[in-house]
Structures are given as structure tokens and as C-alpha cells.
Amino acid sequence: MRPAIFPLLPDAGCLLLLVSWLFNPTRSEITSLDSGNIDDILNNADVALVNFYADWCRFSQMLHPIFEEASNVIKEEYPDKNQVVFARVDCDQHSDIAQRYRISKYPTLKLFRNGMMMKREYRGQRSVTAIADYIRQQKSNPIREVQDLEEISSLDRSRRNIVGYFEQKDSDNYRTFERVANILHDDCVFLSAFGAVSKAERFSGDNVIYKPPGENAPDMVYLGSLTNFDLIYAWTQDKCVPLVREITFENGEELTEEGLPFLILFHMKDDLESLEKFQQEVARQLISEKGTINFLHADCDKFRHPLLHIQKTPSDCPVIAIDSFRHMYVFPDFSDLSVPGKLKQFVLDLHSGKLHREFHHGPDPTDVAPGQPIQDLASSPPESSFQKLAPSEHRYTLLREKDEL
């Protein structure tokens, strides 16, 4: 199946860049990646922005001159070839690379740090200024240096904070910490203290501490090797990326594109008690389902439309629902949340297809009491609401089938 190409009229600035690029196609040196050079180039780049494209895609054609001009701007500021790399992959010619990075639309801009692909791709404005500003932001120091430990006591405890106490900045311990911060700075606030400032917290050597949200939440200490990147990265990621994430209009596209169904708690913004109960039960009942479904919470006021879709209003909150990207299913009663196994069964019924069957045909025969007649209750579950937050067909050429690559 040939992916559909949706027309989009470029603005005047983009059109001028496109015309200029067509007549001056070698204005910039964008590194072309293939299976022979991709690992070496990305592994040696502090930051790399990679454009995954197809020549026949109109949106890719429109991005080419913008991407090249942004590269020119950035290379003047970061002349060292390994500081920032602008690269591209022709996905028609290198389908193996496209599959490796799960490219599902053209053009896709992905950020890499020292060879590791970042979870969040670039989804900002496609302009020279916006892309250049994005790279400048990625090159800024993600760690705030603390000059007095009093600053730690006044941290914003609504955020997730990772604090490193080191004897000196020029050390393997701090370099590992810095590498982790570069990757996870969108998810946590990173701080550091050195020398005499940090001495009181280094009674047993260099130290890294996680300060979770909440004024009374206890600190957690990292107990592994500070030079083992894999260990400290896994520990920090576990602390910085919550099991239950908030879905917003800003991150909805990103979460939708992960391709996992949503288990969502709709709650009023100030109803933290319901959120805490939901988080506890997800951790207790569904930790084994991580990777098969996304656990989310949403503001009832902001997401009124999905609620109306399942015949609910903010006055009905808290409400738990599953969005499978085909249909939405409602957890019968929030008060049943703490019933052992009830929430897990709801998720298992999604995986088995039972939720879908019951919406169309009523209860499964095994759920009907002996002697009670089986009724075929024709009904239709509400269609997915959050699927509308997926990448727009007016911005990307969407690949309808993943195996087209």
C-alpha cells in the first residue's frame, strides 16, 4: 500500500527557501547516514539531529532547505564537527534503518546523544529559527550548580529533583552524572554541588539523591557505582519517569505515537487523593503490564470532550477508562479500584478482547449465572477519542502499514 501524500501549501518564507534549495542543492553539508556509518557517526556526536525522510514525500521536500539552513546557522556557533551533527536518512534507500528506529511518518526528526536516541523527537515549528533554538537548548547545561545548600531546602517540591554532591567537577563520577542529566533533563530537575559546598553531604563519598514530589516525601539515595552509566541511568530513569504520567495537549501526540492503549484516570486538578489511589493500585496490580499499556491521568476540565464521548462530565469524576485507539471502555465504578485484582482484570479483558465482545454481544457465557438466558445485546462502544491527538495528516506523510518500510 502506497502511503497517502496530503497537499499542504507552504508559506512564502518556506516557498522561497524551497526554490533556493532546488537551484542550490549543495548549500550545506548534511551527513547522509547508511548502515555502514550510522553507528560511528552518532556514537561520536555530542548531539545529532537526524531527518528521516523520503524523496517522494512533499513534506520532506519542504523541510530539506529549512533543515540545511538551520545546519548552517548552528555550525557557525558549534564548528567542532562532533559537537552537533545534522544528518539524514533516506528511508526508501535504507529501510533497515527506518525499521530500527520505528519510523512511522515522514519527515521525522529524532535527537541522539552519544548514539542514544532520545525518547522525545522534535515536534516543534519547522522553521530555521525554531530548529536552531532547539539545538541551542539541547547544548545548554542541564545541571544547575548549587552555591549554598540552603538552595536545596527551597527546591520546588512539585518537581522531581535529582541532586548530585561531588568533591570535584573534573571527575568520572560527575561526567557520568552529566551524561544522565543530558538524557533525562526533560523529566527531572538536575542540580549539583561541589567541594566545600557539598562536603556535609559527602560523608561517605560522592553522593546522588532523588527528591520526589511532595513536601514530606522521603529522599532516596542511589547506592550503586557512580561510574557505571547503565546502572545510574536505569535508577534515574525509574525515578524521573513516573509509572502514571499526565497526558496534556502538549504531549498527547507523543504518547499516542507510542502505540500503546491508554488506561486513564480522569480527575479534577485538585483531586490528588484519587490520583494517589490510582497510582498505588497501578503499582500494586499492574506493574507487570508496563510496556503493554500506558498509565495516564488527565484533567477533567481540560479533557471534557473525551468524557462526553463516554457519556460523562467533570461532575462524574474521578472516572477510569481505557482508550484502545479503536474504542473507549469505562471502568464500572471508581470505588471498586481497591478491590484486589479488579483493575488488573479490566486491563486483561482488554487484551483478551472481552471488553470489545461484551460491548457488542453482552456478557460472555461464562459470566452468566446457570439457568439465566444468554442475551445478544447489540451495542457499540464509543470510538477512540485520544486517537485524534495522533500526528496530523496535514503535517506528515503517515505510513499506514508499519511493514511498508
N, C-alpha and C positions, 0 to 999 in steps of 0.2 A: 504493500500500500504506500503510495507516494504521499508524503506529508503535505498538508494544505499550506499554501502561501497566502497570507492575508494582506491586501494592499494597505499601505499607510503613506499618506502624503507627507514628506519631510518639510520642516520649516525652512525659511530662507537660508539661515546660517548653515544648517546641515546640507542643504542642496548645494551651496557654494563650495563647502568642503568636499562633497562627493564629486562635483565636477572637477575641482582642482586635483583631487586624488586620481581620477581617471586619466588625466593628462600628465600627471607627475607621479606615477605609481611607485617610485623608489625614493620618496622623500625621507623615509625613516627606516632604520634597521630594526625590524621586529623579528625576533628569533623564531624560526619555524621549528617546531618540535616533531620528532618522529620516534619510533621505538628504539632507535639506536642512540639518541642523545638526550631524551627527556629526563631520565633519572640523574644523569651527570649535571645537566644544566640546573634543574630545580633544586637538587641537593646542595649546590654551591651558591644558591641565591639567598640572600637575607630575606628578600620579599620578591615574589614573582606574581604578576597578574597575567593570567592565561585566557586568551579568547578562543573558545571552542566554536567553530563556525562551519558553514557550508557555502560554497561559492554561489549556488543557485538560490540561496535564501536572501530575499530582499532586505530583511532586517540586518543580516550580516554585511551586506554590501553597504548599507547606510552607516554601519558602525566603523568600517575599516578606516576611513580618513580621520574620524574623531579619535580612534584608538591610537593611530600613528602620531597625530598632533599632540595628544596627551603624553605619549612616549618622548617626543622631542622636548616638551616642557620639563618633564621630570629628569631627563638625562642631563640637562643643564645644571640642575640642582644636585643630582647624585651621579657624578661622572664615573665612579667606580662601577665597572660592569657587573659586579656581584652584589652591589647594594640593592639595586632594583632592576628586575628583568621584566620587560614586556615581551610576551611570547604568544604564539598562536598555534592551533592545531586544526588542520583541515580534516574534519570528521569523516568526509567521504573517502579520503585517501588513507586515513588511519582510524578505521572503525574499532580496532582493538583498543586504542587509547580512549576513544569515546565511551566504550563499554566499561573500561576500567574505572572511569570517573563518573559513570552513570549519567551521561548527558541525555536529557530528555527534551531539550528545546534549543533552538538556535536564535541568536548567539547567546552563549553562556559565558560569563566572566567569573573565573574562580581564582581565589587568592591562595598562594602557597608560601609557607615559611620554612626555609631549610628543607624543602622537599615534602613537607607535610601539608596536605590540603586542609584549609580551614573549613569549618562546618558552614559558615555563612558566606555565600557567594556575594558578588557585587550586584546590588539591585537598584542602585541609585540612578540619578539622571544620566542620560547618555550625552554628555557634553564634555568638552575638553577641560573646562574648569572643574566640573564635578569629579571627574575621574582623577585629575591631578590632585585635588584636595583630598580625595580618598586615600591616595598613596601617601601624601604628606602625613595624614593622620596615622596611617599604619607604621610610618617611620618614627613617629614621636615616641618618647619614652613612656611605656605603660605603667611604670612604677613611680609612685610619689615618695620622695625621700623625706623621712621624718627628722626634724631637728630637735625635737623635745618629746619625751614620752607622754607628756600631757596631751599631745595631739591625738594619741591613741584613745585616751579616755573620752574624747569628744567626737569620736567617729560617728558617722550616720549609721545607726544600727538597723535601719530598714534595708540596708545593702548587705551583700556577702563580702566580707573583708578577709584578705589573706595578708598576714604581716610577717615579714622576714627580718630576723635580727642577726646581723653578721659582724664579725670582727673587722673585716675589710671588704671593700668593693672588688678589688682585684683578687678574686679567689674563684676556684672551681665551684664552690657551693653557690656563690651569688650568680655566676654565669648560668648555672642550671636553673636557678630560680627565675632569672631574667628570661630564659628561653620559654619556660612555662607561662610566665606572665604575658609574653608576646602572643601566645596562642589563645589564652583564656581571658584576656583583659576585657572582652565584651560581656563576660559573665560574672566577673568578680572585680572588686577594687583591690589593687595590689599596692602595698606600702613596704618600705624598708627603712632600717636604721642601722648605723654603723658605729664602730669604735666606742668611744666613751658614752655616746648617747644610748647605745644598745646594751652596754655592759651588764646592767641589772637584770636583763632577760636572757643572758648567755651564761648562766651559772653552770650549765653542762655542755657548753659549746654553742655553735651557731644553731639557730632555732627558727622553725616556721610554725605559725599558729593560725588557725582558722577561727574567725569570729562570726558566728552565724547571725542572721537577723533576729531581732528581739533584745530588749534591754537586759533581760535576765538569762538569756541563753548562754550556757557554759561554753568556754573556749575548748577547742580540740587541737591537740598537738600532733604534728607529724613525727613519727617515730622511726622512719626509715632512713636510708642513706640520702644525703643531700646532693650527692654527685650522680646518683642513679636517676637519669631523666625519666625512664619509663615508670618507675615507682612513684616518684613525686608528682608526675603528670597525672597518673591514674588517681592518686589520692586527691589532688587538687580539683580535677575534673568532677569527681564524685561530690565534692563539697560545693563547687561553683555552679554546676548544672543540676537543678533540683529535679527530683523524680516527677513532681507535679509542676508543670510550667504554666505561666499565664499566657493565654492567647490574646493578642491585640490585633488591631487592623494593620499595625506596622509589621508584625512578624507572621501574620496569617498565611501569606504566600509561601514563606519559607517552611512553616510547619506542614502546610498542605502538601508541598512538594516532596516531603519525606516519604509520602505514600502509605503511612500507617493510619488505620482508623483512629478516631478521637474518642476517648472517654472523657466527658466534660462535666465539671460541676459549674452550674450557673449559680452565682451567689451575688448578693448586694456587696458593694465595695467594702463597707464597714463591717460586714458579717464575717469576721475572722474565725469565729467559733466553728462555723460549718466547714470552712476551708481546712481548719486544723483536723477536724474529724475525718474529712475526706482524705487528707494526706496520710493520716495514721492508718486508715483502712486500706488504702492503696499499698502502703509499705508492708502492711501485715498480710494482706490477702493476694496481692498481685505482683509482687516483686519478680516472680518467675515469668510474668508476661511482658516484662520490659523488653522492648525490641519487636513486639508483635502489635503493640497498640500505644498510642501517645496519651499520657495522662495530663489533662489540662484543666485550668479553671478560667472562667470568663465572667466579666462584669455584666450583671443582668441588664443594667440600663444601657450599656453600650451595644449589647447584642440582643436587643429586643426582637429583631427580625427572626433569628433562629428560634427564639422562644415561641413567637407567634406561629412559626412553622409547625411546632409540635403542640399547638393549642395551649400555650402557657403565656403568662405575663409576668413582669417583675414581682407582682404581688404573690405569685406562686413559689418564688424562690425560697430556699435552695432547691434546685432541680438537677438531677443527674441524667445524662443522655449519652448515647453512642451515635456518632456520625460515621457511617461506613464509607462515605463518599458516593454511595448509591441512595441510601435511605437513612433516616434518623429513628432511633428507638429510645423510649423513655423508661428509665428505671422506675418501677411501680411506686415506691414510696421512700422518700429520703430517710424516714425513721427506721427503715429496715437496713440502713447502711451498716450498723454494728452487729447485725445478725451474722454469726460465723458462716463464712462461705457464700453469703448471698451476693455480694458484689462480684466475687470471682465467677460464680455461676452465670451471672449476667454476661460477662465477657466471654466465657466458654460457650455460651449459647450463641453468641455472635459468630465465633469461629466455626462452630458445627453447622451453622445455617438455621438453627432452631428459631431464632428471632424472626428471620425472614419468613420461614414456613408458617409460624403462628400468626403473623400479621395477615397472611393470605388465606390460611385454612383453619385458623383456630388452634386450640391446644393439641399437641401431639397426642396420639392414642395412649401413650404410656403415662400421660399426665391426667387422664380421665378416670374417675372413680369407677370401680367394677359395677356393671349394670347401667351405667349412665350412657345415654346415646351420644355417639360422636357426631358433632355438627361441623359442617364445612362452612365456615363463616368467611365469605368473600370480603376482603378488605385490602387496603393498600397503605403501606407505611409512608409517611412523609418523605419526599425526596431530600437528598443531601442539601444542606444549606451552606456548609463551610466549603464545599467544592467550588463555590463562586469566588473564593479567595485565592484560587489557584492562579498560576501565571496567565496573563491576558493574551488572547489570540491576536490582539492589536499591537502587541509589543514583541512577540516571539513567533517563530515558526515552531509549532508544537509537534512533536513526534508522537503520533497516535499509538504506535506499537513500539515498545522498547527494543524488540529484536530487529527493527528496521536498520539499526546501526550496524 
